[in-house]
Amino acid sequence: MKTIRLNIESALSTKLSGILALLVIFVVAAACSFNTGADTSKEKK
């Protein structure tokens, strides 16, 4: 039973880490696009 439980926990942790990685990538991409937009607006001024 312990091995099965460990396998389930490891599968859940890998899924969570994958979701967290996607969220981090999405947030970084959004921040980069926002920063570039702010930089271009500053340069225009």
mmCIF file as Biopython writes it, N, C-alpha, C and O atoms, coordinates in Angstrom:
data_model
#
loop_
_atom_site.group_PDB
_atom_site.id
_atom_site.type_symbol
_atom_site.label_atom_id
_atom_site.label_alt_id
_atom_site.label_comp_id
_atom_site.label_asym_id
_atom_site.label_entity_id
_atom_site.label_seq_id
_atom_site.pdbx_PDB_ins_code
_atom_site.Cartn_x
_atom_site.Cartn_y
_atom_site.Cartn_z
_atom_site.occupancy
_atom_site.B_iso_or_equiv
_atom_site.auth_seq_id
_atom_site.auth_asym_id
_atom_site.pdbx_PDB_model_num
ATOM 1   N N  . MET A ? 1  ? 0.842  -1.209 0.000   1.0 0.0 1  A 1 
ATOM 2   C CA . MET A ? 1  ? 0.000  0.000  0.000   1.0 0.0 1  A 1 
ATOM 3   C C  . MET A ? 1  ? 0.876  1.259  0.000   1.0 0.0 1  A 1 
ATOM 4   O O  . MET A ? 1  ? 0.550  2.247  -0.657  1.0 0.0 1  A 1 
ATOM 5   N N  . LYS A ? 2  ? 1.990  1.215  0.741   1.0 0.0 2  A 1 
ATOM 6   C CA . LYS A ? 2  ? 2.833  2.409  0.808   1.0 0.0 2  A 1 
ATOM 7   C C  . LYS A ? 2  ? 3.380  2.763  -0.576  1.0 0.0 2  A 1 
ATOM 8   O O  . LYS A ? 2  ? 3.415  3.935  -0.952  1.0 0.0 2  A 1 
ATOM 9   N N  . THR A ? 3  ? 3.807  1.749  -1.330  1.0 0.0 3  A 1 
ATOM 10  C CA . THR A ? 3  ? 4.379  2.039  -2.658  1.0 0.0 3  A 1 
ATOM 11  C C  . THR A ? 3  ? 3.321  2.657  -3.560  1.0 0.0 3  A 1 
ATOM 12  O O  . THR A ? 3  ? 3.613  3.593  -4.304  1.0 0.0 3  A 1 
ATOM 13  N N  . ILE A ? 4  ? 2.094  2.145  -3.503  1.0 0.0 4  A 1 
ATOM 14  C CA . ILE A ? 4  ? 1.021  2.702  -4.338  1.0 0.0 4  A 1 
ATOM 15  C C  . ILE A ? 4  ? 0.756  4.152  -3.937  1.0 0.0 4  A 1 
ATOM 16  O O  . ILE A ? 4  ? 0.586  5.027  -4.786  1.0 0.0 4  A 1 
ATOM 17  N N  . ARG A ? 5  ? 0.725  4.386  -2.631  1.0 0.0 5  A 1 
ATOM 18  C CA . ARG A ? 5  ? 0.474  5.751  -2.154  1.0 0.0 5  A 1 
ATOM 19  C C  . ARG A ? 5  ? 1.586  6.682  -2.624  1.0 0.0 5  A 1 
ATOM 20  O O  . ARG A ? 5  ? 1.320  7.804  -3.056  1.0 0.0 5  A 1 
ATOM 21  N N  . LEU A ? 6  ? 2.848  6.212  -2.538  1.0 0.0 6  A 1 
ATOM 22  C CA . LEU A ? 6  ? 3.977  7.041  -2.980  1.0 0.0 6  A 1 
ATOM 23  C C  . LEU A ? 6  ? 3.872  7.311  -4.471  1.0 0.0 6  A 1 
ATOM 24  O O  . LEU A ? 6  ? 4.168  8.419  -4.919  1.0 0.0 6  A 1 
ATOM 25  N N  . ASN A ? 7  ? 3.458  6.323  -5.241  1.0 0.0 7  A 1 
ATOM 26  C CA . ASN A ? 7  ? 3.331  6.522  -6.688  1.0 0.0 7  A 1 
ATOM 27  C C  . ASN A ? 7  ? 2.269  7.571  -6.982  1.0 0.0 7  A 1 
ATOM 28  O O  . ASN A ? 7  ? 2.471  8.432  -7.837  1.0 0.0 7  A 1 
ATOM 29  N N  . ILE A ? 8  ? 1.137  7.508  -6.279  1.0 0.0 8  A 1 
ATOM 30  C CA . ILE A ? 8  ? 0.070  8.493  -6.500  1.0 0.0 8  A 1 
ATOM 31  C C  . ILE A ? 8  ? 0.566  9.885  -6.116  1.0 0.0 8  A 1 
ATOM 32  O O  . ILE A ? 8  ? 0.325  10.854 -6.835  1.0 0.0 8  A 1 
ATOM 33  N N  . GLU A ? 9  ? 1.262  9.980  -4.975  1.0 0.0 9  A 1 
ATOM 34  C CA . GLU A ? 9  ? 1.756  11.294 -4.538  1.0 0.0 9  A 1 
ATOM 35  C C  . GLU A ? 9  ? 2.766  11.838 -5.540  1.0 0.0 9  A 1 
ATOM 36  O O  . GLU A ? 9  ? 2.748  13.029 -5.851  1.0 0.0 9  A 1 
ATOM 37  N N  . SER A ? 10 ? 3.649  10.976 -6.050  1.0 0.0 10 A 1 
ATOM 38  C CA . SER A ? 10 ? 4.649  11.450 -7.018  1.0 0.0 10 A 1 
ATOM 39  C C  . SER A ? 10 ? 3.958  11.902 -8.300  1.0 0.0 10 A 1 
ATOM 40  O O  . SER A ? 10 ? 4.355  12.904 -8.893  1.0 0.0 10 A 1 
ATOM 41  N N  . ALA A ? 11 ? 2.922  11.172 -8.738  1.0 0.0 11 A 1 
ATOM 42  C CA . ALA A ? 11 ? 2.202  11.563 -9.959  1.0 0.0 11 A 1 
ATOM 43  C C  . ALA A ? 11 ? 1.523  12.911 -9.748  1.0 0.0 11 A 1 
ATOM 44  O O  . ALA A ? 11 ? 1.551  13.769 -10.630 1.0 0.0 11 A 1 
ATOM 45  N N  . LEU A ? 12 ? 0.914  13.098 -8.581  1.0 0.0 12 A 1 
ATOM 46  C CA . LEU A ? 12 ? 0.245  14.373 -8.301  1.0 0.0 12 A 1 
ATOM 47  C C  . LEU A ? 12 ? 1.270  15.502 -8.240  1.0 0.0 12 A 1 
ATOM 48  O O  . LEU A ? 12 ? 1.026  16.594 -8.752  1.0 0.0 12 A 1 
ATOM 49  N N  . SER A ? 13 ? 2.421  15.237 -7.611  1.0 0.0 13 A 1 
ATOM 50  C CA . SER A ? 13 ? 3.450  16.288 -7.500  1.0 0.0 13 A 1 
ATOM 51  C C  . SER A ? 13 ? 3.971  16.651 -8.883  1.0 0.0 13 A 1 
ATOM 52  O O  . SER A ? 13 ? 4.209  17.827 -9.159  1.0 0.0 13 A 1 
ATOM 53  N N  . THR A ? 14 ? 4.152  15.662 -9.763  1.0 0.0 14 A 1 
ATOM 54  C CA . THR A ? 14 ? 4.652  15.971 -11.111 1.0 0.0 14 A 1 
ATOM 55  C C  . THR A ? 14 ? 3.608  16.788 -11.860 1.0 0.0 14 A 1 
ATOM 56  O O  . THR A ? 14 ? 3.956  17.731 -12.571 1.0 0.0 14 A 1 
ATOM 57  N N  . LYS A ? 15 ? 2.327  16.437 -11.709 1.0 0.0 15 A 1 
ATOM 58  C CA . LYS A ? 15 ? 1.266  17.213 -12.381 1.0 0.0 15 A 1 
ATOM 59  C C  . LYS A ? 15 ? 1.248  18.634 -11.833 1.0 0.0 15 A 1 
ATOM 60  O O  . LYS A ? 15 ? 1.145  19.594 -12.597 1.0 0.0 15 A 1 
ATOM 61  N N  . LEU A ? 16 ? 1.347  18.771 -10.510 1.0 0.0 16 A 1 
ATOM 62  C CA . LEU A ? 16 ? 1.331  20.110 -9.906  1.0 0.0 16 A 1 
ATOM 63  C C  . LEU A ? 16 ? 2.536  20.913 -10.359 1.0 0.0 16 A 1 
ATOM 64  O O  . LEU A ? 16 ? 2.413  22.099 -10.664 1.0 0.0 16 A 1 
ATOM 65  N N  . SER A ? 17 ? 3.708  20.276 -10.407 1.0 0.0 17 A 1 
ATOM 66  C CA . SER A ? 17 ? 4.912  20.999 -10.832 1.0 0.0 17 A 1 
ATOM 67  C C  . SER A ? 17 ? 4.761  21.432 -12.282 1.0 0.0 17 A 1 
ATOM 68  O O  . SER A ? 17 ? 5.194  22.526 -12.645 1.0 0.0 17 A 1 
ATOM 69  N N  . GLY A ? 18 ? 4.156  20.597 -13.114 1.0 0.0 18 A 1 
ATOM 70  C CA . GLY A ? 18 ? 3.947  20.966 -14.520 1.0 0.0 18 A 1 
ATOM 71  C C  . GLY A ? 18 ? 2.998  22.151 -14.625 1.0 0.0 18 A 1 
ATOM 72  O O  . GLY A ? 18 ? 3.237  23.075 -15.402 1.0 0.0 18 A 1 
ATOM 73  N N  . ILE A ? 19 ? 1.919  22.125 -13.842 1.0 0.0 19 A 1 
ATOM 74  C CA . ILE A ? 19 ? 0.954  23.236 -13.868 1.0 0.0 19 A 1 
ATOM 75  C C  . ILE A ? 19 ? 1.626  24.507 -13.357 1.0 0.0 19 A 1 
ATOM 76  O O  . ILE A ? 19 ? 1.430  25.586 -13.917 1.0 0.0 19 A 1 
ATOM 77  N N  . LEU A ? 20 ? 2.420  24.378 -12.291 1.0 0.0 20 A 1 
ATOM 78  C CA . LEU A ? 20 ? 3.117  25.554 -11.752 1.0 0.0 20 A 1 
ATOM 79  C C  . LEU A ? 20 ? 4.084  26.102 -12.784 1.0 0.0 20 A 1 
ATOM 80  O O  . LEU A ? 20 ? 4.205  27.318 -12.939 1.0 0.0 20 A 1 
ATOM 81  N N  . ALA A ? 21 ? 4.782  25.210 -13.498 1.0 0.0 21 A 1 
ATOM 82  C CA . ALA A ? 21 ? 5.735  25.660 -14.527 1.0 0.0 21 A 1 
ATOM 83  C C  . ALA A ? 21 ? 4.991  26.433 -15.610 1.0 0.0 21 A 1 
ATOM 84  O O  . ALA A ? 21 ? 5.449  27.486 -16.055 1.0 0.0 21 A 1 
ATOM 85  N N  . LEU A ? 22 ? 3.836  25.904 -16.035 1.0 0.0 22 A 1 
ATOM 86  C CA . LEU A ? 22 ? 3.057  26.605 -17.072 1.0 0.0 22 A 1 
ATOM 87  C C  . LEU A ? 22 ? 2.610  27.970 -16.561 1.0 0.0 22 A 1 
ATOM 88  O O  . LEU A ? 22 ? 2.661  28.954 -17.298 1.0 0.0 22 A 1 
ATOM 89  N N  . LEU A ? 23 ? 2.172  28.036 -15.302 1.0 0.0 23 A 1 
ATOM 90  C CA . LEU A ? 23 ? 1.732  29.315 -14.739 1.0 0.0 23 A 1 
ATOM 91  C C  . LEU A ? 23 ? 2.898  30.302 -14.689 1.0 0.0 23 A 1 
ATOM 92  O O  . LEU A ? 23 ? 2.737  31.476 -15.023 1.0 0.0 23 A 1 
ATOM 93  N N  . VAL A ? 24 ? 4.070  29.824 -14.274 1.0 0.0 24 A 1 
ATOM 94  C CA . VAL A ? 24 ? 5.241  30.708 -14.190 1.0 0.0 24 A 1 
ATOM 95  C C  . VAL A ? 24 ? 5.584  31.233 -15.579 1.0 0.0 24 A 1 
ATOM 96  O O  . VAL A ? 24 ? 5.842  32.424 -15.752 1.0 0.0 24 A 1 
ATOM 97  N N  . ILE A ? 25 ? 5.586  30.332 -16.577 1.0 0.0 25 A 1 
ATOM 98  C CA . ILE A ? 25 ? 5.911  30.757 -17.950 1.0 0.0 25 A 1 
ATOM 99  C C  . ILE A ? 25 ? 4.889  31.789 -18.425 1.0 0.0 25 A 1 
ATOM 100 O O  . ILE A ? 25 ? 5.253  32.793 -19.036 1.0 0.0 25 A 1 
ATOM 101 N N  . PHE A ? 26 ? 3.614  31.538 -18.142 1.0 0.0 26 A 1 
ATOM 102 C CA . PHE A ? 26 ? 2.564  32.476 -18.575 1.0 0.0 26 A 1 
ATOM 103 C C  . PHE A ? 26 ? 2.738  33.834 -17.905 1.0 0.0 26 A 1 
ATOM 104 O O  . PHE A ? 26 ? 2.630  34.873 -18.556 1.0 0.0 26 A 1 
ATOM 105 N N  . VAL A ? 27 ? 3.005  33.821 -16.611 1.0 0.0 27 A 1 
ATOM 106 C CA . VAL A ? 27 ? 3.179  35.090 -15.873 1.0 0.0 27 A 1 
ATOM 107 C C  . VAL A ? 27 ? 4.403  35.835 -16.395 1.0 0.0 27 A 1 
ATOM 108 O O  . VAL A ? 27 ? 4.357  37.051 -16.582 1.0 0.0 27 A 1 
ATOM 109 N N  . VAL A ? 28 ? 5.502  35.108 -16.632 1.0 0.0 28 A 1 
ATOM 110 C CA . VAL A ? 28 ? 6.721  35.755 -17.128 1.0 0.0 28 A 1 
ATOM 111 C C  . VAL A ? 28 ? 6.470  36.354 -18.510 1.0 0.0 28 A 1 
ATOM 112 O O  . VAL A ? 28 ? 6.906  37.468 -18.799 1.0 0.0 28 A 1 
ATOM 113 N N  . ALA A ? 29 ? 5.766  35.607 -19.362 1.0 0.0 29 A 1 
ATOM 114 C CA . ALA A ? 29 ? 5.475  36.112 -20.710 1.0 0.0 29 A 1 
ATOM 115 C C  . ALA A ? 29 ? 4.605  37.371 -20.614 1.0 0.0 29 A 1 
ATOM 116 O O  . ALA A ? 29 ? 4.843  38.347 -21.326 1.0 0.0 29 A 1 
ATOM 117 N N  . ALA A ? 30 ? 3.613  37.348 -19.747 1.0 0.0 30 A 1 
ATOM 118 C CA . ALA A ? 30 ? 2.731  38.508 -19.591 1.0 0.0 30 A 1 
ATOM 119 C C  . ALA A ? 30 ? 3.532  39.692 -19.050 1.0 0.0 30 A 1 
ATOM 120 O O  . ALA A ? 30 ? 3.365  40.821 -19.513 1.0 0.0 30 A 1 
ATOM 121 N N  . ALA A ? 31 ? 4.393  39.438 -18.079 1.0 0.0 31 A 1 
ATOM 122 C CA . ALA A ? 31 ? 5.203  40.524 -17.509 1.0 0.0 31 A 1 
ATOM 123 C C  . ALA A ? 31 ? 6.148  41.084 -18.565 1.0 0.0 31 A 1 
ATOM 124 O O  . ALA A ? 31 ? 6.340  42.297 -18.647 1.0 0.0 31 A 1 
ATOM 125 N N  . CYS A ? 32 ? 6.739  40.208 -19.373 1.0 0.0 32 A 1 
ATOM 126 C CA . CYS A ? 32 ? 7.661  40.685 -20.418 1.0 0.0 32 A 1 
ATOM 127 C C  . CYS A ? 32 ? 6.898  41.539 -21.428 1.0 0.0 32 A 1 
ATOM 128 O O  . CYS A ? 32 ? 7.373  42.611 -21.803 1.0 0.0 32 A 1 
ATOM 129 N N  . SER A ? 33 ? 5.745  41.094 -21.867 1.0 0.0 33 A 1 
ATOM 130 C CA . SER A ? 33 ? 4.972  41.865 -22.848 1.0 0.0 33 A 1 
ATOM 131 C C  . SER A ? 33 ? 4.538  43.199 -22.231 1.0 0.0 33 A 1 
ATOM 132 O O  . SER A ? 33 ? 4.548  44.227 -22.908 1.0 0.0 33 A 1 
ATOM 133 N N  . PHE A ? 34 ? 4.160  43.186 -20.958 1.0 0.0 34 A 1 
ATOM 134 C CA . PHE A ? 34 ? 3.763  44.427 -20.286 1.0 0.0 34 A 1 
ATOM 135 C C  . PHE A ? 34 ? 4.960  45.375 -20.172 1.0 0.0 34 A 1 
ATOM 136 O O  . PHE A ? 34 ? 4.835  46.577 -20.408 1.0 0.0 34 A 1 
ATOM 137 N N  . ASN A ? 35 ? 6.120  44.818 -19.809 1.0 0.0 35 A 1 
ATOM 138 C CA . ASN A ? 35 ? 7.322  45.650 -19.673 1.0 0.0 35 A 1 
ATOM 139 C C  . ASN A ? 35 ? 7.722  46.239 -21.019 1.0 0.0 35 A 1 
ATOM 140 O O  . ASN A ? 35 ? 8.081  47.415 -21.088 1.0 0.0 35 A 1 
ATOM 141 N N  . THR A ? 36 ? 7.668  45.457 -22.084 1.0 0.0 36 A 1 
ATOM 142 C CA . THR A ? 36 ? 8.049  45.969 -23.406 1.0 0.0 36 A 1 
ATOM 143 C C  . THR A ? 36 ? 7.063  47.063 -23.818 1.0 0.0 36 A 1 
ATOM 144 O O  . THR A ? 36 ? 7.471  48.068 -24.401 1.0 0.0 36 A 1 
ATOM 145 N N  . GLY A ? 37 ? 5.783  46.886 -23.525 1.0 0.0 37 A 1 
ATOM 146 C CA . GLY A ? 37 ? 4.792  47.908 -23.861 1.0 0.0 37 A 1 
ATOM 147 C C  . GLY A ? 37 ? 5.075  49.183 -23.089 1.0 0.0 37 A 1 
ATOM 148 O O  . GLY A ? 37 ? 4.982  50.275 -23.649 1.0 0.0 37 A 1 
ATOM 149 N N  . ALA A ? 38 ? 5.421  49.065 -21.808 1.0 0.0 38 A 1 
ATOM 150 C CA . ALA A ? 38 ? 5.725  50.249 -20.998 1.0 0.0 38 A 1 
ATOM 151 C C  . ALA A ? 38 ? 6.991  50.909 -21.529 1.0 0.0 38 A 1 
ATOM 152 O O  . ALA A ? 38 ? 7.068  52.135 -21.599 1.0 0.0 38 A 1 
ATOM 153 N N  . ASP A ? 39 ? 7.994  50.099 -21.907 1.0 0.0 39 A 1 
ATOM 154 C CA . ASP A ? 39 ? 9.241  50.667 -22.418 1.0 0.0 39 A 1 
ATOM 155 C C  . ASP A ? 39 ? 8.975  51.435 -23.710 1.0 0.0 39 A 1 
ATOM 156 O O  . ASP A ? 39 ? 9.489  52.539 -23.885 1.0 0.0 39 A 1 
ATOM 157 N N  . THR A ? 40 ? 8.187  50.872 -24.606 1.0 0.0 40 A 1 
ATOM 158 C CA . THR A ? 40 ? 7.923  51.545 -25.880 1.0 0.0 40 A 1 
ATOM 159 C C  . THR A ? 40 ? 7.167  52.851 -25.616 1.0 0.0 40 A 1 
ATOM 160 O O  . THR A ? 40 ? 7.443  53.859 -26.267 1.0 0.0 40 A 1 
ATOM 161 N N  . SER A ? 41 ? 6.222  52.853 -24.678 1.0 0.0 41 A 1 
ATOM 162 C CA . SER A ? 41 ? 5.466  54.082 -24.388 1.0 0.0 41 A 1 
ATOM 163 C C  . SER A ? 41 ? 6.413  55.117 -23.786 1.0 0.0 41 A 1 
ATOM 164 O O  . SER A ? 41 ? 6.297  56.306 -24.084 1.0 0.0 41 A 1 
ATOM 165 N N  . LYS A ? 42 ? 7.355  54.676 -22.937 1.0 0.0 42 A 1 
ATOM 166 C CA . LYS A ? 42 ? 8.311  55.623 -22.346 1.0 0.0 42 A 1 
ATOM 167 C C  . LYS A ? 42 ? 9.202  56.196 -23.443 1.0 0.0 42 A 1 
ATOM 168 O O  . LYS A ? 42 ? 9.490  57.393 -23.452 1.0 0.0 42 A 1 
ATOM 169 N N  . GLU A ? 43 ? 9.641  55.335 -24.374 1.0 0.0 43 A 1 
ATOM 170 C CA . GLU A ? 43 ? 10.524 55.815 -25.440 1.0 0.0 43 A 1 
ATOM 171 C C  . GLU A ? 43 ? 9.793  56.834 -26.314 1.0 0.0 43 A 1 
ATOM 172 O O  . GLU A ? 43 ? 10.392 57.816 -26.751 1.0 0.0 43 A 1 
ATOM 173 N N  . LYS A ? 44 ? 8.505  56.608 -26.572 1.0 0.0 44 A 1 
ATOM 174 C CA . LYS A ? 44 ? 7.738  57.559 -27.392 1.0 0.0 44 A 1 
ATOM 175 C C  . LYS A ? 44 ? 7.675  58.921 -26.704 1.0 0.0 44 A 1 
ATOM 176 O O  . LYS A ? 44 ? 7.768  59.958 -27.360 1.0 0.0 44 A 1 
ATOM 177 N N  . LYS A ? 45 ? 7.517  58.911 -25.375 1.0 0.0 45 A 1 
ATOM 178 C CA . LYS A ? 45 ? 7.468  60.182 -24.644 1.0 0.0 45 A 1 
ATOM 179 C C  . LYS A ? 45 ? 8.843  60.856 -24.712 1.0 0.0 45 A 1 
ATOM 180 O O  . LYS A ? 45 ? 9.026  61.942 -24.161 1.0 0.0 45 A 1 
#
